[in-house]
Amino acid sequence: MAIESANSQVDGCTLMRAIMALSGGMDSTGLLMRLLADGYKVSCLSYNYGQKHSIELERAKANIEYLSSNGIEVEHRIADLSSAMGIFHSALTTDGIEIPEGHYEEEQMKQTVVPNRNAIFASILYGYALSVALREGTDVVIALGVHSGDHAIYPDCRPEFYEAISHAFEVGNWDSEKVTFHLPYIDGDKESILMDSQAAIATLELDFDTVFANTNTSYNPDARGRSSGRSGADVERILAFHAIGRKDPVDYVEPWDIVLANALQVEQEMRT
């Protein structure tokens, strides 16, 4: 699974081309900032797959608008997969199943797995990337914000999954040499993503708090879009912001000191 910059020549200048999945969460948002800071022309796909936390799609659009207001244009499309994936059995898509609370590595967090989700997303991304490569006459990287913090619960975020699926796509397509996967955070975690994002956002001369206020990580936000602070995804995010010495700018249903204290307690309980 090669990880190389995709580039072509446009008017004598090198253009690096990337396609990425922009969920509206902090990981993919951080990745978008990194790609832009590194000089990529980026096209983003978001997915409506019947997720209960569809507020993330609105947050993704908000950041695309924020970038545009700062002179950075990013193509963004939303693919509606809700009619198909909405019937999948998962706490994220099925009514009547509560979103579990606690640490990401706890057994009950497997309820948040959506069957075959990343295989479906990656397949669509690959078709899109190959289409762009052929239309624009360039190589393309498919950039994803998957990281090691997801490996315990989500098998479709692990390196071996992407090695296998990228091989299948190579076998199943002509011109597959034009497309490669780019997984810069596969061995990192949310803390390392935030650290990298700080540097990228500074390069772009954007505001860190505005960027990350325009994200959603919570699987169970309230009707006003405020994060619960209690789901495994929330806890992981809160701990990451705490680790880099910043207050999370996203709105929580409880004050920051309370959600932070809960996250630290959950982390301590996991260690003991």
Secondary structure, 3 states (H helix, E strand, C coil): CCCCCCEEEECCEEEEEEEEECCCCHHHHHHHHHHHHCCEEEEEEEEECCCCCCHHHHHHHHHHHHHHHCCCCCEEEEEECHHHHCCCCCCCCCCCCCCCECCCCCHHHHHHCCCCHHHHHHHHHHHHHHHHHHHHCCCEEEECCCCHHHCCCCHHHCHHHHHHHHHHHHHHCCCHHHEEEECCCCCCCHHHHHHHHHHHHHHHCCCHHHHHHCCCCCCCCCCCCCECCCEHHHHHHHHHHHHCCCCCCCCECCCHHHHHHHHHHHHHHHHC
